[in-house]
Structures are given as C-alpha cells and as structure tokens.
Amino acid sequence: MRQKILAILFILCVFALIVANRFDFTEQVTAKVSRDTGTSYSIGHVFRRGETIHTSKGEFVELFIGGMVVIDLDENTNLELKSLARNAVRVGFGHGRILVNLTNNDGGNLEVDTPTAQHQLVGRASFIGYDFKHETSVIPLFLLNTGSIHTTIPLLNQTFELTSPMTIHDVNPPTVEEITFDEKTDARAEFYLWAAGK
C-alpha cells in the first residue's frame, strides 16, 4: 500500500511541476511598445508571454520590458517572448535584426535563444538572423567593457564568453566564424540610428 501512495505522490508532483512550468507563476513584467515607425502596433501596446512580434517592411519597433530590457526590432523581424519573469526575461530570435540592451543588471537575466545557441547577455548587443543562409550573427556592442555575452552551443557541448562579433552557421554541427562589424557603415545603419533615437 505504501508503494502505491508514494507512486501516486510522485505522479502528482511531476504533474504539478508541468502545470507550474506551463503557466509560469513567477512575477511577470510587461512588454510594451515604446516607439514604432509603422502601423502594426500602437505605442503602449502590451504583449504577453508566448506571443511573437512581427515587423513589416519599413517598420521599426522598440519594446520596453519590465524597466530593465530594451529591444529594438528592424523591419522584417520576428521575436518570440518566451519568458517575462521579473528576473529572467527570455526571447527567441530566428530571423531579421534586433538590438538588445539590458539597462539594469540588478540580478536580472536577459537570454536570447537563436536556432542553435543560447546567449545570456549583460549590456548591449545586436543579433542578425539570416534564415535563408542558416546563419546568425552575434555582435557585442559594449561601451567601456561594461557587458558580456555568455554563449552556449548545445550541439557542440561548448560554452564561451563572446567578446567580438561572430557568425554561427546554424547547421548540424554548427560552426563559428569571427566577423567584423561597424554599425555606422552597416547596410542597415538607418536602423541603428533609429534605435539610438537619431
């Protein structure tokens, strides 16, 4: 009889953990549009956990998440809000271009999932996803060395601190290549100027 009760308790605990993970009972922050050049979203529009934000051609969107994260989306970009927990904001990025900035690192985390890697970020960085080429570029844009990107590539069982721009070839197995980047001369320099408020 005791074994049956223990088995039932174990199954109930597993079920409770699955339900808790699905509904994420941790304190949530809001993700809202603070600036937008297009007509898809209005300023102040609030997104919920699990939603995907899409930008159209010629549209830029700036998200303000919980007072500590700012994410700018270039045109033709998709971004999924995977978690909006107060101390663990997590987004999924596949294609397009984003500029992310963790403005206040008081114990909070910002994680960006790309097709074959996870990146934990402090500071400012840009991510560029070329789904047609199966590539993701990760570009640290730290000021005065006040940031870091902790990158994990599970398929390679590899973790490292990213200090210079690189491209991950999102194939199996992924490959990593160093690149150069200058936001002032980039083909999408207008996006970076907009994100800087110019």
C-alpha positions in Angstrom: 0.0 0.0 0.0 2.8 2.4 0.9 4.4 1.9 -2.5 1.1 2.8 -4.3 0.8 6.0 -2.2 4.4 7.0 -3.0 3.9 6.3 -6.7 0.7 8.5 -6.7 2.5 11.3 -4.8 5.4 11.1 -7.3 3.0 11.4 -10.3 1.1 14.3 -8.6 4.4 16.1 -8.1 5.5 15.6 -11.7 2.1 16.8 -12.9 2.3 19.9 -10.6 5.7 20.8 -11.9 4.5 20.5 -15.5 1.5 22.7 -14.8 3.6 25.3 -12.9 6.1 25.4 -15.8 3.3 25.9 -18.4 1.6 28.7 -16.5 4.8 30.3 -15.1 3.6 31.5 -11.7 6.7 33.7 -11.1 6.2 37.5 -11.0 5.8 38.8 -14.6 6.8 42.1 -16.1 5.2 43.8 -19.0 6.5 44.1 -22.6 5.1 47.1 -24.3 5.8 49.1 -27.5 7.6 52.4 -26.6 8.3 53.5 -30.2 7.1 52.4 -33.6 7.5 53.7 -37.1 4.8 51.5 -38.7 1.2 50.8 -38.3 1.2 47.2 -37.0 1.3 48.2 -33.3 0.4 51.3 -31.4 2.6 52.9 -28.7 1.7 51.3 -25.4 0.6 48.0 -27.0 1.3 45.2 -24.4 2.5 41.8 -25.4 2.0 38.6 -23.3 4.4 35.8 -22.7 4.4 33.4 -25.6 3.4 36.0 -28.2 5.5 36.6 -31.3 6.2 40.1 -32.6 6.4 40.6 -36.4 7.6 43.7 -38.1 6.8 44.6 -41.7 8.9 46.2 -44.4 9.9 49.7 -43.4 8.7 49.2 -39.8 10.9 49.6 -36.7 9.5 48.7 -33.2 11.1 49.3 -29.8 10.0 47.1 -26.8 10.4 48.1 -23.2 10.3 45.1 -21.0 10.0 45.5 -17.2 12.1 48.5 -16.8 15.4 46.7 -17.5 15.3 45.5 -21.1 15.0 47.4 -24.3 14.7 45.5 -27.6 14.7 47.3 -31.0 13.4 45.3 -33.9 14.4 46.1 -37.5 12.0 45.6 -40.4 11.0 42.0 -41.4 11.9 40.6 -38.0 10.3 38.0 -35.7 10.8 37.8 -32.0 9.1 35.4 -29.6 8.6 36.4 -25.9 9.4 33.1 -24.2 9.5 34.3 -20.6 8.7 37.6 -19.0 9.6 36.6 -15.4 10.9 39.6 -13.5 14.5 38.2 -13.1 14.6 36.0 -16.2 13.5 37.6 -19.5 14.0 35.2 -22.4 13.3 35.8 -26.0 13.5 33.6 -29.1 15.1 35.1 -32.2 15.1 33.5 -35.6 15.4 36.0 -38.5 15.7 39.7 -39.0 17.7 42.1 -36.9 17.4 43.1 -33.2 19.3 45.4 -30.9 19.1 44.4 -27.3 20.1 46.3 -24.2 19.9 45.1 -20.6 19.8 48.5 -18.9 19.7 47.5 -15.3 21.5 44.4 -14.1 20.2 44.2 -10.6 20.2 40.4 -10.5 18.0 40.0 -13.7 18.9 38.0 -16.7 18.3 38.5 -20.4 18.6 35.4 -22.5 18.3 35.3 -26.3 17.7 31.9 -27.9 18.9 31.6 -31.6 18.4 28.5 -33.7 21.5 26.6 -32.4 22.6 28.6 -29.4 21.6 30.4 -26.2 23.1 33.7 -25.2 23.0 35.2 -21.7 23.5 39.0 -22.0 24.6 41.9 -19.9 24.9 45.2 -21.7 24.2 45.9 -25.4 24.3 43.6 -28.5 22.9 43.1 -31.9 21.6 39.8 -33.4 21.2 39.3 -37.1 19.4 36.2 -38.4 19.7 35.1 -42.0 17.3 32.2 -42.1 17.8 31.7 -45.9 21.6 31.3 -45.2 21.1 29.4 -41.9 23.3 31.9 -40.1 23.0 34.0 -37.0 25.5 36.9 -36.3 26.0 37.9 -32.7 27.6 41.3 -32.3 28.6 42.7 -28.8 28.3 46.5 -28.7 29.6 47.1 -25.2 30.6 50.5 -24.1 33.8 50.7 -22.0 33.8 46.9 -21.5 30.6 47.0 -19.4 29.0 44.0 -20.8 29.2 40.3 -21.6 27.6 37.6 -23.7 27.8 34.1 -22.3 27.1 31.8 -25.3 26.2 28.1 -25.1 26.0 25.9 -28.2 24.4 22.6 -27.0 25.1 20.6 -30.2 28.8 21.3 -29.7 28.7 21.0 -25.9 30.5 24.3 -25.9 30.2 27.4 -23.7 32.3 30.6 -24.0 32.3 34.3 -23.4 31.8 36.3 -26.6 34.0 39.4 -26.9 34.0 40.1 -30.6 31.4 39.7 -33.5 30.8 36.2 -34.7 28.6 34.2 -37.0 27.1 30.9 -36.1 26.3 28.7 -39.1 23.1 27.0 -37.9 23.7 23.6 -39.3 24.4 20.3 -37.6 27.1 20.5 -36.3 27.1 24.3 -36.0 30.3 26.2 -36.9 31.5 29.5 -35.6 33.3 32.2 -37.5 34.7 35.6 -36.4 33.4 38.6 -38.4 33.8 42.3 -38.5 31.0 44.8 -37.9 30.5 48.5 -37.7 27.0 49.8 -37.1 27.8 53.1 -38.7 28.7 51.6 -42.1 26.4 48.6 -41.9 23.8 48.2 -44.7 21.1 48.8 -42.1 22.8 51.8 -40.4 19.4 53.6 -40.5 18.1 51.0 -38.1 20.9 51.6 -35.6 20.5 55.4 -35.9 16.7 55.0 -35.2 17.5 52.7 -32.2 19.8 55.4 -30.8 17.0 57.9 -31.1 18.5 59.9 -34.0 
